[in-house]
């Protein structure tokens, strides 16, 4: 996970914790998690920069 992704995840997490997240934040979270999972599962990227 990149530093930018971590910042975005923390901001979205805060909105959900406060109970003020709406449809747009749900969409953003879904897209962000998809990006993170894609990077995590990419064998080429994992061989260059392992996340585990």
mmCIF file of the N, C-alpha and C atoms, coordinates in Angstrom:
data_MODEL
# 
_entry.id   MODEL 
# 
loop_
_atom_site.group_PDB 
_atom_site.id 
_atom_site.type_symbol 
_atom_site.label_atom_id 
_atom_site.label_alt_id 
_atom_site.label_comp_id 
_atom_site.label_asym_id 
_atom_site.label_entity_id 
_atom_site.label_seq_id 
_atom_site.pdbx_PDB_ins_code 
_atom_site.Cartn_x 
_atom_site.Cartn_y 
_atom_site.Cartn_z 
_atom_site.occupancy 
_atom_site.B_iso_or_equiv 
_atom_site.pdbx_formal_charge 
_atom_site.auth_seq_id 
_atom_site.auth_comp_id 
_atom_site.auth_asym_id 
_atom_site.auth_atom_id 
_atom_site.pdbx_PDB_model_num 
ATOM 1   N N  . UNK A 1 1  ? 0.862   -1.172  0.000   1.00 0.00 ? 1  UNK A N  1 
ATOM 2   C CA . UNK A 1 1  ? 0.000   0.000   0.000   1.00 0.00 ? 1  UNK A CA 1 
ATOM 3   C C  . UNK A 1 1  ? 0.907   1.233   0.000   1.00 0.00 ? 1  UNK A C  1 
ATOM 4   N N  . UNK A 1 2  ? 0.585   2.144   -0.871  1.00 0.00 ? 2  UNK A N  1 
ATOM 5   C CA . UNK A 1 2  ? 1.374   3.373   -0.959  1.00 0.00 ? 2  UNK A CA 1 
ATOM 6   C C  . UNK A 1 2  ? 1.003   4.321   0.183   1.00 0.00 ? 2  UNK A C  1 
ATOM 7   N N  . UNK A 1 3  ? 1.883   5.270   0.476   1.00 0.00 ? 3  UNK A N  1 
ATOM 8   C CA . UNK A 1 3  ? 1.551   6.256   1.520   1.00 0.00 ? 3  UNK A CA 1 
ATOM 9   C C  . UNK A 1 3  ? 0.281   7.038   1.190   1.00 0.00 ? 3  UNK A C  1 
ATOM 10  N N  . UNK A 1 4  ? 0.070   7.331   -0.083  1.00 0.00 ? 4  UNK A N  1 
ATOM 11  C CA . UNK A 1 4  ? -1.133  8.062   -0.489  1.00 0.00 ? 4  UNK A CA 1 
ATOM 12  C C  . UNK A 1 4  ? -2.386  7.233   -0.238  1.00 0.00 ? 4  UNK A C  1 
ATOM 13  N N  . UNK A 1 5  ? -2.296  5.947   -0.537  1.00 0.00 ? 5  UNK A N  1 
ATOM 14  C CA . UNK A 1 5  ? -3.440  5.064   -0.307  1.00 0.00 ? 5  UNK A CA 1 
ATOM 15  C C  . UNK A 1 5  ? -3.741  4.945   1.185   1.00 0.00 ? 5  UNK A C  1 
ATOM 16  N N  . UNK A 1 6  ? -2.700  4.892   1.996   1.00 0.00 ? 6  UNK A N  1 
ATOM 17  C CA . UNK A 1 6  ? -2.894  4.801   3.434   1.00 0.00 ? 6  UNK A CA 1 
ATOM 18  C C  . UNK A 1 6  ? -3.583  6.054   3.975   1.00 0.00 ? 6  UNK A C  1 
ATOM 19  N N  . UNK A 1 7  ? -3.173  7.226   3.497   1.00 0.00 ? 7  UNK A N  1 
ATOM 20  C CA . UNK A 1 7  ? -3.804  8.479   3.931   1.00 0.00 ? 7  UNK A CA 1 
ATOM 21  C C  . UNK A 1 7  ? -5.281  8.478   3.547   1.00 0.00 ? 7  UNK A C  1 
ATOM 22  N N  . UNK A 1 8  ? -5.566  8.079   2.304   1.00 0.00 ? 8  UNK A N  1 
ATOM 23  C CA . UNK A 1 8  ? -6.955  8.055   1.840   1.00 0.00 ? 8  UNK A CA 1 
ATOM 24  C C  . UNK A 1 8  ? -7.784  7.055   2.652   1.00 0.00 ? 8  UNK A C  1 
ATOM 25  N N  . UNK A 1 9  ? -7.197  5.895   2.933   1.00 0.00 ? 9  UNK A N  1 
ATOM 26  C CA . UNK A 1 9  ? -7.901  4.879   3.717   1.00 0.00 ? 9  UNK A CA 1 
ATOM 27  C C  . UNK A 1 9  ? -8.197  5.396   5.128   1.00 0.00 ? 9  UNK A C  1 
ATOM 28  N N  . UNK A 1 10 ? -7.236  6.080   5.728   1.00 0.00 ? 10 UNK A N  1 
ATOM 29  C CA . UNK A 1 10 ? -7.450  6.633   7.073   1.00 0.00 ? 10 UNK A CA 1 
ATOM 30  C C  . UNK A 1 10 ? -8.560  7.683   7.074   1.00 0.00 ? 10 UNK A C  1 
ATOM 31  N N  . UNK A 1 11 ? -8.589  8.540   6.054   1.00 0.00 ? 11 UNK A N  1 
ATOM 32  C CA . UNK A 1 11 ? -9.634  9.569   5.975   1.00 0.00 ? 11 UNK A CA 1 
ATOM 33  C C  . UNK A 1 11 ? -11.011 8.935   5.799   1.00 0.00 ? 11 UNK A C  1 
ATOM 34  N N  . UNK A 1 12 ? -11.092 7.937   4.916   1.00 0.00 ? 12 UNK A N  1 
ATOM 35  C CA . UNK A 1 12 ? -12.371 7.256   4.708   1.00 0.00 ? 12 UNK A CA 1 
ATOM 36  C C  . UNK A 1 12 ? -12.795 6.511   5.969   1.00 0.00 ? 12 UNK A C  1 
ATOM 37  N N  . UNK A 1 13 ? -11.853 5.878   6.621   1.00 0.00 ? 13 UNK A N  1 
ATOM 38  C CA . UNK A 1 13 ? -12.148 5.154   7.851   1.00 0.00 ? 13 UNK A CA 1 
ATOM 39  C C  . UNK A 1 13 ? -12.751 6.087   8.897   1.00 0.00 ? 13 UNK A C  1 
ATOM 40  N N  . UNK A 1 14 ? -12.196 7.266   9.007   1.00 0.00 ? 14 UNK A N  1 
ATOM 41  C CA . UNK A 1 14 ? -12.699 8.238   9.972   1.00 0.00 ? 14 UNK A CA 1 
ATOM 42  C C  . UNK A 1 14 ? -14.150 8.615   9.667   1.00 0.00 ? 14 UNK A C  1 
ATOM 43  N N  . UNK A 1 15 ? -14.452 8.821   8.395   1.00 0.00 ? 15 UNK A N  1 
ATOM 44  C CA . UNK A 1 15 ? -15.817 9.168   8.005   1.00 0.00 ? 15 UNK A CA 1 
ATOM 45  C C  . UNK A 1 15 ? -16.793 8.047   8.361   1.00 0.00 ? 15 UNK A C  1 
ATOM 46  N N  . UNK A 1 16 ? -16.366 6.801   8.140   1.00 0.00 ? 16 UNK A N  1 
ATOM 47  C CA . UNK A 1 16 ? -17.230 5.671   8.482   1.00 0.00 ? 16 UNK A CA 1 
ATOM 48  C C  . UNK A 1 16 ? -17.414 5.562   9.990   1.00 0.00 ? 16 UNK A C  1 
ATOM 49  N N  . UNK A 1 17 ? -16.346 5.769   10.745  1.00 0.00 ? 17 UNK A N  1 
ATOM 50  C CA . UNK A 1 17 ? -16.439 5.711   12.203  1.00 0.00 ? 17 UNK A CA 1 
ATOM 51  C C  . UNK A 1 17 ? -17.392 6.778   12.744  1.00 0.00 ? 17 UNK A C  1 
ATOM 52  N N  . UNK A 1 18 ? -17.388 7.945   12.114  1.00 0.00 ? 18 UNK A N  1 
ATOM 53  C CA . UNK A 1 18 ? -18.251 9.040   12.550  1.00 0.00 ? 18 UNK A CA 1 
ATOM 54  C C  . UNK A 1 18 ? -19.688 8.869   12.070  1.00 0.00 ? 18 UNK A C  1 
ATOM 55  N N  . UNK A 1 19 ? -19.901 7.902   11.190  1.00 0.00 ? 19 UNK A N  1 
ATOM 56  C CA . UNK A 1 19 ? -21.239 7.650   10.680  1.00 0.00 ? 19 UNK A CA 1 
ATOM 57  C C  . UNK A 1 19 ? -21.714 8.648   9.646   1.00 0.00 ? 19 UNK A C  1 
ATOM 58  N N  . UNK A 1 20 ? -20.771 9.349   9.014   1.00 0.00 ? 20 UNK A N  1 
ATOM 59  C CA . UNK A 1 20 ? -21.154 10.374  8.042   1.00 0.00 ? 20 UNK A CA 1 
ATOM 60  C C  . UNK A 1 20 ? -20.795 9.992   6.604   1.00 0.00 ? 20 UNK A C  1 
ATOM 61  N N  . UNK A 1 21 ? -20.292 8.779   6.406   1.00 0.00 ? 21 UNK A N  1 
ATOM 62  C CA . UNK A 1 21 ? -19.942 8.343   5.057   1.00 0.00 ? 21 UNK A CA 1 
ATOM 63  C C  . UNK A 1 21 ? -21.205 8.108   4.244   1.00 0.00 ? 21 UNK A C  1 
ATOM 64  N N  . UNK A 1 22 ? -21.161 8.540   3.002   1.00 0.00 ? 22 UNK A N  1 
ATOM 65  C CA . UNK A 1 22 ? -22.295 8.360   2.108   1.00 0.00 ? 22 UNK A CA 1 
ATOM 66  C C  . UNK A 1 22 ? -21.924 7.476   0.927   1.00 0.00 ? 22 UNK A C  1 
ATOM 67  N N  . UNK A 1 23 ? -22.762 7.510   -0.078  1.00 0.00 ? 23 UNK A N  1 
ATOM 68  C CA . UNK A 1 23 ? -22.568 6.668   -1.257  1.00 0.00 ? 23 UNK A CA 1 
ATOM 69  C C  . UNK A 1 23 ? -21.228 6.948   -1.948  1.00 0.00 ? 23 UNK A C  1 
ATOM 70  N N  . UNK A 1 24 ? -20.833 8.207   -2.005  1.00 0.00 ? 24 UNK A N  1 
ATOM 71  C CA . UNK A 1 24 ? -19.566 8.553   -2.671  1.00 0.00 ? 24 UNK A CA 1 
ATOM 72  C C  . UNK A 1 24 ? -18.371 7.956   -1.917  1.00 0.00 ? 24 UNK A C  1 
ATOM 73  N N  . UNK A 1 25 ? -18.419 7.986   -0.595  1.00 0.00 ? 25 UNK A N  1 
ATOM 74  C CA . UNK A 1 25 ? -17.322 7.429   0.188   1.00 0.00 ? 25 UNK A CA 1 
ATOM 75  C C  . UNK A 1 25 ? -17.292 5.903   0.085   1.00 0.00 ? 25 UNK A C  1 
ATOM 76  N N  . UNK A 1 26 ? -18.450 5.291   -0.010  1.00 0.00 ? 26 UNK A N  1 
ATOM 77  C CA . UNK A 1 26 ? -18.506 3.838   -0.201  1.00 0.00 ? 26 UNK A CA 1 
ATOM 78  C C  . UNK A 1 26 ? -17.855 3.484   -1.529  1.00 0.00 ? 26 UNK A C  1 
ATOM 79  N N  . UNK A 1 27 ? -18.171 4.258   -2.560  1.00 0.00 ? 27 UNK A N  1 
ATOM 80  C CA . UNK A 1 27 ? -17.563 4.032   -3.874  1.00 0.00 ? 27 UNK A CA 1 
ATOM 81  C C  . UNK A 1 27 ? -16.051 4.229   -3.808  1.00 0.00 ? 27 UNK A C  1 
ATOM 82  N N  . UNK A 1 28 ? -15.594 5.293   -3.149  1.00 0.00 ? 28 UNK A N  1 
ATOM 83  C CA . UNK A 1 28 ? -14.159 5.553   -3.027  1.00 0.00 ? 28 UNK A CA 1 
ATOM 84  C C  . UNK A 1 28 ? -13.458 4.407   -2.296  1.00 0.00 ? 28 UNK A C  1 
ATOM 85  N N  . UNK A 1 29 ? -14.073 3.929   -1.214  1.00 0.00 ? 29 UNK A N  1 
ATOM 86  C CA . UNK A 1 29 ? -13.482 2.840   -0.446  1.00 0.00 ? 29 UNK A CA 1 
ATOM 87  C C  . UNK A 1 29 ? -13.396 1.574   -1.295  1.00 0.00 ? 29 UNK A C  1 
ATOM 88  N N  . UNK A 1 30 ? -14.438 1.280   -2.026  1.00 0.00 ? 30 UNK A N  1 
ATOM 89  C CA . UNK A 1 30 ? -14.451 0.106   -2.889  1.00 0.00 ? 30 UNK A CA 1 
ATOM 90  C C  . UNK A 1 30 ? -13.338 0.183   -3.935  1.00 0.00 ? 30 UNK A C  1 
ATOM 91  N N  . UNK A 1 31 ? -13.189 1.341   -4.560  1.00 0.00 ? 31 UNK A N  1 
ATOM 92  C CA . UNK A 1 31 ? -12.149 1.524   -5.571  1.00 0.00 ? 31 UNK A CA 1 
ATOM 93  C C  . UNK A 1 31 ? -10.757 1.426   -4.955  1.00 0.00 ? 31 UNK A C  1 
ATOM 94  N N  . UNK A 1 32 ? -10.588 2.028   -3.794  1.00 0.00 ? 32 UNK A N  1 
ATOM 95  C CA . UNK A 1 32 ? -9.295  1.990   -3.111  1.00 0.00 ? 32 UNK A CA 1 
ATOM 96  C C  . UNK A 1 32 ? -8.916  0.565   -2.741  1.00 0.00 ? 32 UNK A C  1 
ATOM 97  N N  . UNK A 1 33 ? -9.855  -0.176  -2.169  1.00 0.00 ? 33 UNK A N  1 
ATOM 98  C CA . UNK A 1 33 ? -9.570  -1.563  -1.794  1.00 0.00 ? 33 UNK A CA 1 
ATOM 99  C C  . UNK A 1 33 ? -9.273  -2.419  -3.020  1.00 0.00 ? 33 UNK A C  1 
ATOM 100 N N  . UNK A 1 34 ? -9.940  -2.133  -4.120  1.00 0.00 ? 34 UNK A N  1 
ATOM 101 C CA . UNK A 1 34 ? -9.677  -2.849  -5.361  1.00 0.00 ? 34 UNK A CA 1 
ATOM 102 C C  . UNK A 1 34 ? -8.249  -2.585  -5.838  1.00 0.00 ? 34 UNK A C  1 
ATOM 103 N N  . UNK A 1 35 ? -7.823  -1.332  -5.781  1.00 0.00 ? 35 UNK A N  1 
ATOM 104 C CA . UNK A 1 35 ? -6.452  -0.973  -6.161  1.00 0.00 ? 35 UNK A CA 1 
ATOM 105 C C  . UNK A 1 35 ? -5.443  -1.691  -5.268  1.00 0.00 ? 35 UNK A C  1 
ATOM 106 N N  . UNK A 1 36 ? -5.684  -1.655  -3.972  1.00 0.00 ? 36 UNK A N  1 
ATOM 107 C CA . UNK A 1 36 ? -4.766  -2.272  -3.017  1.00 0.00 ? 36 UNK A CA 1 
ATOM 108 C C  . UNK A 1 36 ? -4.689  -3.769  -3.261  1.00 0.00 ? 36 UNK A C  1 
ATOM 109 N N  . UNK A 1 37 ? -5.833  -4.418  -3.433  1.00 0.00 ? 37 UNK A N  1 
ATOM 110 C CA . UNK A 1 37 ? -5.853  -5.865  -3.671  1.00 0.00 ? 37 UNK A CA 1 
ATOM 111 C C  . UNK A 1 37 ? -5.189  -6.219  -4.985  1.00 0.00 ? 37 UNK A C  1 
ATOM 112 N N  . UNK A 1 38 ? -5.376  -5.406  -6.007  1.00 0.00 ? 38 UNK A N  1 
ATOM 113 C CA . UNK A 1 38 ? -4.763  -5.667  -7.308  1.00 0.00 ? 38 UNK A CA 1 
ATOM 114 C C  . UNK A 1 38 ? -3.243  -5.618  -7.184  1.00 0.00 ? 38 UNK A C  1 
ATOM 115 N N  . UNK A 1 39 ? -2.722  -4.619  -6.501  1.00 0.00 ? 39 UNK A N  1 
ATOM 116 C CA . UNK A 1 39 ? -1.273  -4.509  -6.319  1.00 0.00 ? 39 UNK A CA 1 
ATOM 117 C C  . UNK A 1 39 ? -0.744  -5.673  -5.494  1.00 0.00 ? 39 UNK A C  1 
ATOM 118 N N  . UNK A 1 40 ? -1.513  -6.062  -4.496  1.00 0.00 ? 40 UNK A N  1 
ATOM 119 C CA . UNK A 1 40 ? -1.096  -7.145  -3.618  1.00 0.00 ? 40 UNK A CA 1 
ATOM 120 C C  . UNK A 1 40 ? -1.037  -8.474  -4.368  1.00 0.00 ? 40 UNK A C  1 
ATOM 121 N N  . UNK A 1 41 ? -1.892  -8.668  -5.357  1.00 0.00 ? 41 UNK A N  1 
ATOM 122 C CA . UNK A 1 41 ? -1.981  -9.941  -6.071  1.00 0.00 ? 41 UNK A CA 1 
ATOM 123 C C  . UNK A 1 41 ? -1.122  -9.985  -7.329  1.00 0.00 ? 41 UNK A C  1 
ATOM 124 N N  . UNK A 1 42 ? -0.535  -8.868  -7.746  1.00 0.00 ? 42 UNK A N  1 
ATOM 125 C CA . UNK A 1 42 ? 0.242   -8.814  -8.983  1.00 0.00 ? 42 UNK A CA 1 
ATOM 126 C C  . UNK A 1 42 ? 1.612   -9.470  -8.764  1.00 0.00 ? 42 UNK A C  1 
ATOM 127 N N  . UNK A 1 43 ? 1.875   -10.631 -9.382  1.00 0.00 ? 43 UNK A N  1 
ATOM 128 C CA . UNK A 1 43 ? 3.129   -11.349 -9.137  1.00 0.00 ? 43 UNK A CA 1 
ATOM 129 C C  . UNK A 1 43 ? 4.371   -10.539 -9.536  1.00 0.00 ? 43 UNK A C  1 
ATOM 130 N N  . UNK A 1 44 ? 4.292   -9.787  -10.617 1.00 0.00 ? 44 UNK A N  1 
ATOM 131 C CA . UNK A 1 44 ? 5.440   -8.999  -11.052 1.00 0.00 ? 44 UNK A CA 1 
ATOM 132 C C  . UNK A 1 44 ? 5.776   -7.934  -10.018 1.00 0.00 ? 44 UNK A C  1 
ATOM 133 N N  . UNK A 1 45 ? 4.769   -7.219  -9.563  1.00 0.00 ? 45 UNK A N  1 
ATOM 134 C CA . UNK A 1 45 ? 5.011   -6.195  -8.553  1.00 0.00 ? 45 UNK A CA 1 
ATOM 135 C C  . UNK A 1 45 ? 5.487   -6.819  -7.246  1.00 0.00 ? 45 UNK A C  1 
ATOM 136 N N  . UNK A 1 46 ? 4.939   -7.955  -6.889  1.00 0.00 ? 46 UNK A N  1 
ATOM 137 C CA . UNK A 1 46 ? 5.359   -8.620  -5.658  1.00 0.00 ? 46 UNK A CA 1 
ATOM 138 C C  . UNK A 1 46 ? 6.804   -9.089  -5.733  1.00 0.00 ? 46 UNK A C  1 
ATOM 139 N N  . UNK A 1 47 ? 7.260   -9.487  -6.928  1.00 0.00 ? 47 UNK A N  1 
ATOM 140 C CA . UNK A 1 47 ? 8.641   -9.929  -7.053  1.00 0.00 ? 47 UNK A CA 1 
ATOM 141 C C  . UNK A 1 47 ? 9.610   -8.752  -6.983  1.00 0.00 ? 47 UNK A C  1 
ATOM 142 N N  . UNK A 1 48 ? 9.138   -7.571  -7.381  1.00 0.00 ? 48 UNK A N  1 
ATOM 143 C CA . UNK A 1 48 ? 9.976   -6.376  -7.332  1.00 0.00 ? 48 UNK A CA 1 
ATOM 144 C C  . UNK A 1 48 ? 9.948   -5.768  -5.934  1.00 0.00 ? 48 UNK A C  1 
ATOM 145 N N  . UNK A 1 49 ? 8.753   -5.679  -5.357  1.00 0.00 ? 49 UNK A N  1 
ATOM 146 C CA . UNK A 1 49 ? 8.576   -5.043  -4.051  1.00 0.00 ? 49 UNK A CA 1 
ATOM 147 C C  . UNK A 1 49 ? 7.606   -5.865  -3.223  1.00 0.00 ? 49 UNK A C  1 
ATOM 148 N N  . UNK A 1 50 ? 8.102   -6.900  -2.558  1.00 0.00 ? 50 UNK A N  1 
ATOM 149 C CA . UNK A 1 50 ? 7.195   -7.769  -1.784  1.00 0.00 ? 50 UNK A CA 1 
ATOM 150 C C  . UNK A 1 50 ? 6.464   -7.016  -0.685  1.00 0.00 ? 50 UNK A C  1 
ATOM 151 N N  . UNK A 1 51 ? 5.192   -7.363  -0.513  1.00 0.00 ? 51 UNK A N  1 
ATOM 152 C CA . UNK A 1 51 ? 4.386   -6.739  0.533   1.00 0.00 ? 51 UNK A CA 1 
ATOM 153 C C  . UNK A 1 51 ? 4.226   -7.669  1.718   1.00 0.00 ? 51 UNK A C  1 
ATOM 154 N N  . UNK A 1 52 ? 4.740   -8.863  1.610   1.00 0.00 ? 52 UNK A N  1 
ATOM 155 C CA . UNK A 1 52 ? 4.610   -9.832  2.710   1.00 0.00 ? 52 UNK A CA 1 
ATOM 156 C C  . UNK A 1 52 ? 5.942   -10.050 3.370   1.00 0.00 ? 52 UNK A C  1 
# 
